[in-house]
Amino acid sequence: MTPQPQNARPNWTKYLPPLLAFVVVALLALLLLRPAPSSGESSGLIGKPAPDFTLRALDGQTVSLSQLRGQPVVLNFWASWCGPCKEEAPLLHELSAKQGAQGFKMIGLLFQETSEQNARKFIAEHGLNYPNIQTPNADTGVAYGIAGIPDTVFIDKNGVVQHLDRGGLTRERLNVGLEKIGLPKL
């Protein structure tokens, strides 16, 4: 029988490094793959005045948020290449049909749009009949804390942000935002 060296480790220790690596990878995966919150309740903008902007819409008109004070506003940040933006477009079309009757304004803000032509095609295909603004830089999105699209900001008639919804809207999530700015459910 051969004597074992003094520093010999038990057999189970050879499994320790792969086991630790697995645990670390599993924890990272859980954190990274966890769905993003759909609501911006924790956003620093909630309860604060909406950042003002004056920009030119694709149809040539100038749109200034401060000029809309006195009526609720729904801002939707989107781009033509965005999959969830395409999915929520029929809902936004339906909502936009109620603008005049319910006394609110909708505005689309193109965020990280790569082609004005594609944006115009998207607007026509989905019948979006509200101003859509090509933001010349990321300043407007940054002011609203937009990190991804689509994001929808709900502003009350006093110009105060009441709700921010991150990700593609569903009817239920849209209705949460509408109620927070005093509008009836869709």
Secondary structure, DSSP 8 states (H G I E B T S, - for coil): -----TT---GGGGGHHHHHHHHHHHHHHHHHHS---SB-TTSTTTTSB----EEEBTTS-EEEGGGGTTS-EEEEEE-TT-HHHHHHHHHHHHHHTTHHHHT-EEEEEE-S-S-HHHHHHHHHHHT--S-EEE-SSSHHHHHTT--SS-EEEEE-TTSBEEEEEESS--HHHHHHHHHHTT----
